[in-house]
Amino acid sequence: MRNRRIGAAAVIVNDEGGVPLVKQTYGRLNWELPRGAGEAGESPDETVLREVREETGLDVAVSAQPRLRRAGRVQGVKYRCHVGGGRVNAPSSTSETRASSIPAPAPLSVSIR
């Protein structure tokens, strides 16, 4: 069986209806969801909470079932979260980040005729 890397990302909806993003100082330098790779022995649930805290300073709670995505040897889990405490406080100890917020997308409505 191949070893899979597990990563986790958070879609955080804050009290103002925005989605905080971070901009790393490495890689593609894009504005992205808080995310990262799991550490040895860490569950995806633990990974997302740790990564959000490290990258934004926020304490979050998972508010919806996660979505799983597999691509080759990487397994990614996306969580919808809400802020439970903390303040945006960047940079983290592992990477310099800046937090921003974009409006949360409206729920999709699908009509089948």
VEXTOR-283056 format. One record per atom (N, C-alpha, C): atom name; residue in three letters; x, y, z. Coordinates in steps of 0.2 Angstrom, whole numbers, always signed. Layout:
! VEXTOR-283056
vexkol CA; pase ala; xx X; yy Y; zz Z
...
! end
This chain:
! VEXTOR-283056
vexkol N; pase met; xx +4; yy -6; zz +0
vexkol CA; pase met; xx +0; yy +0; zz +0
vexkol C; pase met; xx +4; yy +6; zz +0
vexkol N; pase arg; xx +3; yy +11; zz -4
vexkol CA; pase arg; xx +7; yy +17; zz -5
vexkol C; pase arg; xx +5; yy +22; zz +1
vexkol N; pase asn; xx +11; yy +25; zz +3
vexkol CA; pase asn; xx +10; yy +30; zz +9
vexkol C; pase asn; xx +6; yy +36; zz +6
vexkol N; pase arg; xx +1; yy +39; zz +9
vexkol CA; pase arg; xx -2; yy +45; zz +7
vexkol C; pase arg; xx -1; yy +50; zz +11
vexkol N; pase arg; xx +0; yy +56; zz +8
vexkol CA; pase arg; xx +1; yy +62; zz +12
vexkol C; pase arg; xx -6; yy +65; zz +13
vexkol N; pase ile; xx -7; yy +67; zz +19
vexkol CA; pase ile; xx -14; yy +70; zz +21
vexkol C; pase ile; xx -13; yy +77; zz +22
vexkol N; pase gly; xx -17; yy +81; zz +19
vexkol CA; pase gly; xx -18; yy +89; zz +20
vexkol C; pase gly; xx -25; yy +91; zz +22
vexkol N; pase ala; xx -25; yy +96; zz +25
vexkol CA; pase ala; xx -32; yy +99; zz +27
vexkol C; pase ala; xx -32; yy +106; zz +26
vexkol N; pase ala; xx -38; yy +109; zz +24
vexkol CA; pase ala; xx -39; yy +116; zz +22
vexkol C; pase ala; xx -46; yy +118; zz +26
vexkol N; pase ala; xx -46; yy +124; zz +27
vexkol CA; pase ala; xx -52; yy +127; zz +31
vexkol C; pase ala; xx -56; yy +132; zz +27
vexkol N; pase val; xx -62; yy +132; zz +26
vexkol CA; pase val; xx -66; yy +137; zz +23
vexkol C; pase val; xx -70; yy +140; zz +30
vexkol N; pase ile; xx -67; yy +146; zz +32
vexkol CA; pase ile; xx -69; yy +149; zz +38
vexkol C; pase ile; xx -74; yy +154; zz +37
vexkol N; pase val; xx -80; yy +154; zz +39
vexkol CA; pase val; xx -85; yy +159; zz +38
vexkol C; pase val; xx -85; yy +163; zz +45
vexkol N; pase asn; xx -83; yy +170; zz +45
vexkol CA; pase asn; xx -83; yy +174; zz +51
vexkol C; pase asn; xx -89; yy +177; zz +52
vexkol N; pase asp; xx -90; yy +181; zz +58
vexkol CA; pase asp; xx -96; yy +184; zz +60
vexkol C; pase asp; xx -99; yy +189; zz +55
vexkol N; pase glu; xx -94; yy +192; zz +51
vexkol CA; pase glu; xx -96; yy +197; zz +46
vexkol C; pase glu; xx -98; yy +194; zz +39
vexkol N; pase gly; xx -98; yy +187; zz +39
vexkol CA; pase gly; xx -99; yy +184; zz +32
vexkol C; pase gly; xx -94; yy +183; zz +28
vexkol N; pase gly; xx -88; yy +185; zz +30
vexkol CA; pase gly; xx -82; yy +184; zz +26
vexkol C; pase gly; xx -78; yy +178; zz +27
vexkol N; pase val; xx -74; yy +176; zz +22
vexkol CA; pase val; xx -69; yy +170; zz +22
vexkol C; pase val; xx -62; yy +172; zz +23
vexkol N; pase pro; xx -59; yy +172; zz +29
vexkol CA; pase pro; xx -52; yy +174; zz +29
vexkol C; pase pro; xx -47; yy +170; zz +25
vexkol N; pase leu; xx -43; yy +173; zz +22
vexkol CA; pase leu; xx -38; yy +170; zz +18
vexkol C; pase leu; xx -31; yy +172; zz +20
vexkol N; pase val; xx -26; yy +168; zz +18
vexkol CA; pase val; xx -19; yy +169; zz +20
vexkol C; pase val; xx -15; yy +170; zz +14
vexkol N; pase lys; xx -9; yy +174; zz +14
vexkol CA; pase lys; xx -5; yy +175; zz +9
vexkol C; pase lys; xx +2; yy +173; zz +11
vexkol N; pase gln; xx +5; yy +167; zz +9
vexkol CA; pase gln; xx +11; yy +164; zz +11
vexkol C; pase gln; xx +17; yy +169; zz +8
vexkol N; pase thr; xx +22; yy +168; zz +11
vexkol CA; pase thr; xx +28; yy +172; zz +8
vexkol C; pase thr; xx +33; yy +167; zz +4
vexkol N; pase tyr; xx +30; yy +161; zz +3
vexkol CA; pase tyr; xx +34; yy +156; zz -1
vexkol C; pase tyr; xx +29; yy +153; zz -6
vexkol N; pase gly; xx +31; yy +149; zz -10
vexkol CA; pase gly; xx +27; yy +146; zz -15
vexkol C; pase gly; xx +25; yy +151; zz -21
vexkol N; pase arg; xx +18; yy +150; zz -22
vexkol CA; pase arg; xx +15; yy +154; zz -28
vexkol C; pase arg; xx +13; yy +161; zz -25
vexkol N; pase leu; xx +14; yy +162; zz -19
vexkol CA; pase leu; xx +12; yy +169; zz -16
vexkol C; pase leu; xx +5; yy +171; zz -18
vexkol N; pase asn; xx +0; yy +166; zz -18
vexkol CA; pase asn; xx -7; yy +167; zz -19
vexkol C; pase asn; xx -10; yy +168; zz -12
vexkol N; pase trp; xx -16; yy +171; zz -13
vexkol CA; pase trp; xx -21; yy +171; zz -7
vexkol C; pase trp; xx -24; yy +165; zz -7
vexkol N; pase glu; xx -24; yy +161; zz -1
vexkol CA; pase glu; xx -27; yy +154; zz -1
vexkol C; pase glu; xx -30; yy +153; zz +6
vexkol N; pase leu; xx -34; yy +148; zz +6
vexkol CA; pase leu; xx -37; yy +146; zz +12
vexkol C; pase leu; xx -32; yy +143; zz +17
vexkol N; pase pro; xx -33; yy +144; zz +23
vexkol CA; pase pro; xx -28; yy +141; zz +28
vexkol C; pase pro; xx -27; yy +134; zz +27
vexkol N; pase arg; xx -21; yy +131; zz +26
vexkol CA; pase arg; xx -21; yy +124; zz +25
vexkol C; pase arg; xx -14; yy +122; zz +26
vexkol N; pase gly; xx -13; yy +115; zz +26
vexkol CA; pase gly; xx -6; yy +112; zz +27
vexkol C; pase gly; xx -6; yy +105; zz +28
vexkol N; pase ala; xx -1; yy +102; zz +28
vexkol CA; pase ala; xx +0; yy +95; zz +28
vexkol C; pase ala; xx +0; yy +92; zz +36
vexkol N; pase gly; xx -3; yy +86; zz +36
vexkol CA; pase gly; xx -3; yy +83; zz +43
vexkol C; pase gly; xx +4; yy +81; zz +45
vexkol N; pase glu; xx +5; yy +81; zz +52
vexkol CA; pase glu; xx +11; yy +79; zz +55
vexkol C; pase glu; xx +10; yy +71; zz +57
vexkol N; pase ala; xx +15; yy +68; zz +58
vexkol CA; pase ala; xx +15; yy +61; zz +60
vexkol C; pase ala; xx +10; yy +59; zz +65
vexkol N; pase gly; xx +6; yy +55; zz +64
vexkol CA; pase gly; xx +1; yy +53; zz +69
vexkol C; pase gly; xx -5; yy +58; zz +70
vexkol N; pase glu; xx -5; yy +63; zz +66
vexkol CA; pase glu; xx -10; yy +68; zz +67
vexkol C; pase glu; xx -16; yy +66; zz +62
vexkol N; pase ser; xx -22; yy +67; zz +65
vexkol CA; pase ser; xx -28; yy +66; zz +61
vexkol C; pase ser; xx -30; yy +72; zz +56
vexkol N; pase pro; xx -33; yy +72; zz +51
vexkol CA; pase pro; xx -35; yy +78; zz +47
vexkol C; pase pro; xx -39; yy +83; zz +51
vexkol N; pase asp; xx -43; yy +81; zz +56
vexkol CA; pase asp; xx -47; yy +85; zz +60
vexkol C; pase asp; xx -42; yy +89; zz +64
vexkol N; pase glu; xx -37; yy +86; zz +67
vexkol CA; pase glu; xx -31; yy +89; zz +71
vexkol C; pase glu; xx -27; yy +94; zz +67
vexkol N; pase thr; xx -26; yy +92; zz +61
vexkol CA; pase thr; xx -22; yy +96; zz +56
vexkol C; pase thr; xx -25; yy +102; zz +54
vexkol N; pase val; xx -32; yy +102; zz +53
vexkol CA; pase val; xx -35; yy +108; zz +51
vexkol C; pase val; xx -35; yy +113; zz +57
vexkol N; pase leu; xx -36; yy +111; zz +63
vexkol CA; pase leu; xx -36; yy +116; zz +68
vexkol C; pase leu; xx -30; yy +119; zz +70
vexkol N; pase arg; xx -24; yy +115; zz +69
vexkol CA; pase arg; xx -17; yy +117; zz +70
vexkol C; pase arg; xx -15; yy +122; zz +65
vexkol N; pase glu; xx -17; yy +120; zz +59
vexkol CA; pase glu; xx -15; yy +125; zz +53
vexkol C; pase glu; xx -18; yy +131; zz +53
vexkol N; pase val; xx -25; yy +131; zz +55
vexkol CA; pase val; xx -28; yy +138; zz +55
vexkol C; pase val; xx -25; yy +142; zz +61
vexkol N; pase arg; xx -24; yy +139; zz +67
vexkol CA; pase arg; xx -21; yy +143; zz +72
vexkol C; pase arg; xx -14; yy +145; zz +71
vexkol N; pase glu; xx -10; yy +141; zz +67
vexkol CA; pase glu; xx -3; yy +144; zz +66
vexkol C; pase glu; xx -3; yy +149; zz +60
vexkol N; pase glu; xx -8; yy +149; zz +56
vexkol CA; pase glu; xx -8; yy +153; zz +50
vexkol C; pase glu; xx -12; yy +160; zz +51
vexkol N; pase thr; xx -17; yy +159; zz +55
vexkol CA; pase thr; xx -21; yy +165; zz +56
vexkol C; pase thr; xx -22; yy +168; zz +64
vexkol N; pase gly; xx -20; yy +163; zz +68
vexkol CA; pase gly; xx -21; yy +165; zz +75
vexkol C; pase gly; xx -28; yy +164; zz +78
vexkol N; pase leu; xx -33; yy +161; zz +73
vexkol CA; pase leu; xx -40; yy +160; zz +75
vexkol C; pase leu; xx -40; yy +153; zz +78
vexkol N; pase asp; xx -45; yy +152; zz +83
vexkol CA; pase asp; xx -47; yy +145; zz +85
vexkol C; pase asp; xx -54; yy +144; zz +82
vexkol N; pase val; xx -54; yy +139; zz +78
vexkol CA; pase val; xx -60; yy +137; zz +75
vexkol C; pase val; xx -63; yy +130; zz +77
vexkol N; pase ala; xx -70; yy +130; zz +75
vexkol CA; pase ala; xx -73; yy +123; zz +76
vexkol C; pase ala; xx -76; yy +121; zz +69
vexkol N; pase val; xx -76; yy +115; zz +68
vexkol CA; pase val; xx -78; yy +112; zz +62
vexkol C; pase val; xx -86; yy +112; zz +62
vexkol N; pase ser; xx -89; yy +115; zz +57
vexkol CA; pase ser; xx -97; yy +116; zz +57
vexkol C; pase ser; xx -100; yy +112; zz +52
vexkol N; pase ala; xx -97; yy +108; zz +48
vexkol CA; pase ala; xx -100; yy +104; zz +43
vexkol C; pase ala; xx -95; yy +98; zz +41
vexkol N; pase gln; xx -98; yy +93; zz +39
vexkol CA; pase gln; xx -94; yy +87; zz +37
vexkol C; pase gln; xx -89; yy +89; zz +32
vexkol N; pase pro; xx -83; yy +86; zz +33
vexkol CA; pase pro; xx -78; yy +88; zz +28
vexkol C; pase pro; xx -79; yy +84; zz +21
vexkol N; pase arg; xx -75; yy +87; zz +16
vexkol CA; pase arg; xx -76; yy +85; zz +9
vexkol C; pase arg; xx -69; yy +82; zz +8
vexkol N; pase leu; xx -68; yy +76; zz +5
vexkol CA; pase leu; xx -62; yy +73; zz +4
vexkol C; pase leu; xx -60; yy +73; zz -4
vexkol N; pase arg; xx -54; yy +75; zz -5
vexkol CA; pase arg; xx -52; yy +75; zz -12
vexkol C; pase arg; xx -45; yy +71; zz -13
vexkol N; pase arg; xx -44; yy +67; zz -18
vexkol CA; pase arg; xx -38; yy +63; zz -18
vexkol C; pase arg; xx -35; yy +65; zz -25
vexkol N; pase ala; xx -29; yy +66; zz -25
vexkol CA; pase ala; xx -25; yy +67; zz -31
vexkol C; pase ala; xx -18; yy +64; zz -30
vexkol N; pase gly; xx -17; yy +58; zz -34
vexkol CA; pase gly; xx -11; yy +55; zz -33
vexkol C; pase gly; xx -10; yy +52; zz -26
vexkol N; pase arg; xx -4; yy +54; zz -24
vexkol CA; pase arg; xx -2; yy +52; zz -17
vexkol C; pase arg; xx -5; yy +57; zz -12
vexkol N; pase val; xx -8; yy +62; zz -14
vexkol CA; pase val; xx -10; yy +67; zz -9
vexkol C; pase val; xx -18; yy +67; zz -8
vexkol N; pase gln; xx -20; yy +66; zz -1
vexkol CA; pase gln; xx -27; yy +66; zz +0
vexkol C; pase gln; xx -28; yy +72; zz +4
vexkol N; pase gly; xx -33; yy +76; zz +2
vexkol CA; pase gly; xx -35; yy +83; zz +5
vexkol C; pase gly; xx -42; yy +83; zz +8
vexkol N; pase val; xx -42; yy +86; zz +13
vexkol CA; pase val; xx -49; yy +86; zz +17
vexkol C; pase val; xx -50; yy +94; zz +18
vexkol N; pase lys; xx -56; yy +96; zz +15
vexkol CA; pase lys; xx -58; yy +103; zz +16
vexkol C; pase lys; xx -64; yy +103; zz +21
vexkol N; pase tyr; xx -63; yy +107; zz +26
vexkol CA; pase tyr; xx -68; yy +108; zz +32
vexkol C; pase tyr; xx -71; yy +115; zz +31
vexkol N; pase arg; xx -78; yy +115; zz +33
vexkol CA; pase arg; xx -81; yy +122; zz +34
vexkol C; pase arg; xx -81; yy +123; zz +41
vexkol N; pase cys; xx -79; yy +129; zz +43
vexkol CA; pase cys; xx -77; yy +130; zz +50
vexkol C; pase cys; xx -80; yy +137; zz +52
vexkol N; pase his; xx -81; yy +138; zz +58
vexkol CA; pase his; xx -83; yy +144; zz +61
vexkol C; pase his; xx -78; yy +146; zz +66
vexkol N; pase val; xx -78; yy +153; zz +67
vexkol CA; pase val; xx -73; yy +156; zz +72
vexkol C; pase val; xx -76; yy +154; zz +79
vexkol N; pase gly; xx -71; yy +151; zz +84
vexkol CA; pase gly; xx -73; yy +150; zz +90
vexkol C; pase gly; xx -70; yy +155; zz +95
vexkol N; pase gly; xx -64; yy +158; zz +93
vexkol CA; pase gly; xx -61; yy +163; zz +97
vexkol C; pase gly; xx -54; yy +165; zz +94
vexkol N; pase gly; xx -50; yy +168; zz +97
vexkol CA; pase gly; xx -44; yy +171; zz +95
vexkol C; pase gly; xx -45; yy +177; zz +91
vexkol N; pase arg; xx -39; yy +180; zz +88
vexkol CA; pase arg; xx -39; yy +186; zz +84
vexkol C; pase arg; xx -34; yy +184; zz +78
vexkol N; pase val; xx -36; yy +187; zz +73
vexkol CA; pase val; xx -31; yy +187; zz +67
vexkol C; pase val; xx -24; yy +189; zz +70
vexkol N; pase asn; xx -19; yy +185; zz +69
vexkol CA; pase asn; xx -13; yy +187; zz +72
vexkol C; pase asn; xx -7; yy +183; zz +68
vexkol N; pase ala; xx -5; yy +187; zz +63
vexkol CA; pase ala; xx +0; yy +184; zz +58
vexkol C; pase ala; xx +6; yy +188; zz +59
vexkol N; pase pro; xx +12; yy +186; zz +58
vexkol CA; pase pro; xx +14; yy +180; zz +55
vexkol C; pase pro; xx +14; yy +174; zz +60
vexkol N; pase ser; xx +14; yy +168; zz +58
vexkol CA; pase ser; xx +15; yy +162; zz +62
vexkol C; pase ser; xx +22; yy +161; zz +63
vexkol N; pase ser; xx +23; yy +156; zz +67
vexkol CA; pase ser; xx +30; yy +154; zz +69
vexkol C; pase ser; xx +34; yy +150; zz +63
vexkol N; pase thr; xx +30; yy +148; zz +58
vexkol CA; pase thr; xx +32; yy +144; zz +53
vexkol C; pase thr; xx +33; yy +147; zz +46
vexkol N; pase ser; xx +28; yy +152; zz +45
vexkol CA; pase ser; xx +28; yy +156; zz +39
vexkol C; pase ser; xx +25; yy +163; zz +40
vexkol N; pase glu; xx +27; yy +168; zz +36
vexkol CA; pase glu; xx +24; yy +174; zz +37
vexkol C; pase glu; xx +17; yy +174; zz +33
vexkol N; pase thr; xx +12; yy +176; zz +36
vexkol CA; pase thr; xx +6; yy +176; zz +33
vexkol C; pase thr; xx +2; yy +183; zz +34
vexkol N; pase arg; xx -2; yy +184; zz +30
vexkol CA; pase arg; xx -7; yy +190; zz +31
vexkol C; pase arg; xx -14; yy +188; zz +30
vexkol N; pase ala; xx -18; yy +190; zz +34
vexkol CA; pase ala; xx -25; yy +188; zz +33
vexkol C; pase ala; xx -29; yy +193; zz +30
vexkol N; pase ser; xx -34; yy +191; zz +26
vexkol CA; pase ser; xx -39; yy +195; zz +23
vexkol C; pase ser; xx -45; yy +192; zz +23
vexkol N; pase ser; xx -50; yy +195; zz +21
vexkol CA; pase ser; xx -57; yy +192; zz +20
vexkol C; pase ser; xx -60; yy +194; zz +14
vexkol N; pase ile; xx -64; yy +189; zz +11
vexkol CA; pase ile; xx -68; yy +190; zz +5
vexkol C; pase ile; xx -75; yy +188; zz +7
vexkol N; pase pro; xx -80; yy +191; zz +3
vexkol CA; pase pro; xx -87; yy +189; zz +5
vexkol C; pase pro; xx -88; yy +181; zz +4
vexkol N; pase ala; xx -91; yy +178; zz +8
vexkol CA; pase ala; xx -93; yy +171; zz +7
vexkol C; pase ala; xx -98; yy +171; zz +1
vexkol N; pase pro; xx -97; yy +165; zz -3
vexkol CA; pase pro; xx -101; yy +165; zz -8
vexkol C; pase pro; xx -108; yy +163; zz -6
vexkol N; pase ala; xx -113; yy +165; zz -10
vexkol CA; pase ala; xx -120; yy +163; zz -9
vexkol C; pase ala; xx -121; yy +156; zz -10
vexkol N; pase pro; xx -125; yy +153; zz -6
vexkol CA; pase pro; xx -127; yy +146; zz -7
vexkol C; pase pro; xx -129; yy +145; zz -14
vexkol N; pase leu; xx -127; yy +139; zz -17
vexkol CA; pase leu; xx -129; yy +138; zz -24
vexkol C; pase leu; xx -137; yy +135; zz -24
vexkol N; pase ser; xx -140; yy +137; zz -29
vexkol CA; pase ser; xx -147; yy +135; zz -29
vexkol C; pase ser; xx -148; yy +131; zz -36
vexkol N; pase val; xx -150; yy +125; zz -36
vexkol CA; pase val; xx -151; yy +121; zz -42
vexkol C; pase val; xx -158; yy +120; zz -43
vexkol N; pase ser; xx -160; yy +121; zz -49
vexkol CA; pase ser; xx -167; yy +119; zz -51
vexkol C; pase ser; xx -167; yy +114; zz -57
vexkol N; pase ile; xx -170; yy +109; zz -56
vexkol CA; pase ile; xx -171; yy +103; zz -61
vexkol C; pase ile; xx -178; yy +103; zz -63
vexkol N; pase arg; xx -178; yy +104; zz -70
vexkol CA; pase arg; xx -185; yy +104; zz -73
vexkol C; pase arg; xx -186; yy +98; zz -77
! end
